[in-house]
Amino acid sequence: RPDGSPVRPSDYLGRKLVLFFYPKDDTPGCTTENKDFSALMPAFEQAGAAVLGISKEPPKRHAKFTEKHGLLAPLASDAEVGGLSDALGVWTEKVNYGRTYMGMVRTTYLLDADGKIARVWDKVKVKGHAAEVLQAAKAL
């Protein structure tokens, strides 16, 4: 949340919830993914699904990113060690050009109205992903 207050999946009990984990604000793939989810927000609402984007970025950076791109999907920061992305294993060791570092694996979870995981998309490819998640949310 822009004010830095905590968000928990349990805040959404009683409605479907899409959690999309992405690596970094204002990078090409992450910007596209956030814009795609934002463009479909009315359809997600109509399907009874809330959407929440999550990265390790701080709330102030999320606020700038949201304002710069007119994003509608709310963003949450999961910067604490042992947070949700750590617990789910989506914050993990990555290797790029021989360099090893910790990073977010682009992953999306669809939770049912009881808060149970209904579907997981691992190592997401951005193109068409938000629309695919919307179809799954409608079918749930």
N, C-alpha and C positions, 0 to 999 in steps of 0.2 A: 504494500500500500504506500502511496506517496508520503504519508505521515510517518511511515516506519512501524506502524502498529502491527502486531502479529496476525497472521492469517493461518488457519488450519483447515484441512479438508473436512473436519467435523463441522465447520461453520456452514457447510453446504449440504448437510444431511437432509434428505427429503427431496433432493433434486439431483439429476445427473451432473457429473462434473468432469470436465476435460482438463487435465494437467499436462501442459506441454513444457518440457524442460529443453532449454536451448543454451548454447555456449556463451554468447556475449552480445550485449546491446550494440546497435549501430554498426554491425558488420553485414555484408551483403546477404548471406543466407538467412541470418537471424532477422534482419529487417524484412525480407520477403515473407518469412514464416509469420511474423507478427502482423504484417499488413494483411496477409491472407486470412488469418483467424479473425482479425478486426473486421474485415469486409463481410465476413459471414456471421458476425455477432447477432444480428436480428434473427437469422435462421436458427442459430443455436438456441436463442431465447425461446423461439417458437417451438423448438423440439424439447423444451424443458431442461436445457443443459446450460450450466454456468461454464465459463472458460477462464483459466488462470495460467498465464505464462510465468515460468520460474527460471531464474538463473542466479548466479552468485553475485551479480552486480548489486551495488547498494541502492537503496530507495531513491536517493537524489539523482542517480544516473538513470534509473528507470523513468523518473519524472521528466527528465530532459528528452529521453528517447521517445516517450509517449507524446510529448508536446511537439517535437520536431516532425514526427511522422503522422500525427493525428490518430494515434492508435486507440481503439475502443476496448480491446481485450485487456483486462487488468493484469498488472505484473506484480510478482512477489519476489523478494530477495531471500535466498536460502544460503546466506553467507556463513552461518555458524557451522563449525566442525561438528559432525554428528547429526546434521539436519536431515531433512527429508531426502535430498538427493544422495547423501551419503548412505542413508538407510536403504534406499532402493537400488543402490549400486550404479547410479547414472553419473555420479562424480567419481571418476576413476582415472587410472594412469593411462595416458595416451602417448603415442610415439609419432612424431612428424619429422621427416628428413633426418632421422637418427637421433633426434632430441626427445627425451622422455620428460613428460610434465603431467600435472594433474589437470583434468578438464572435464567438461560436461559432455556426455554423449547425448545427442539429440534424440529424445525419447518422449513418447506421448502415452498417457494413461487415460482410459475412459472408465470412470467409476459409476456404478448404478446409484439409485436413490438411497440405498442402504449404506453407501460408502464402500462397497466391495468392488474390487478391480474386475471389470467386465472384459477389457481388451487392452493389450499393450502393443505399441508400435516401437520396435527397437531400431536404432541406427537409421533414423528417418531421413528420407530424401524429401526436400522441401516441396518440389513441384507437385501440385495436386493433393498434397497431404491434408490440408485443412478441410477440403471438400470430402475426402475419404472419411475423415473423422466425423464430419457432420452426418454423413450417411449412416455410419455406425451408431451415432447418438440417436438418430431418428428411429433406427431399427430396434433399439434397446427398450 
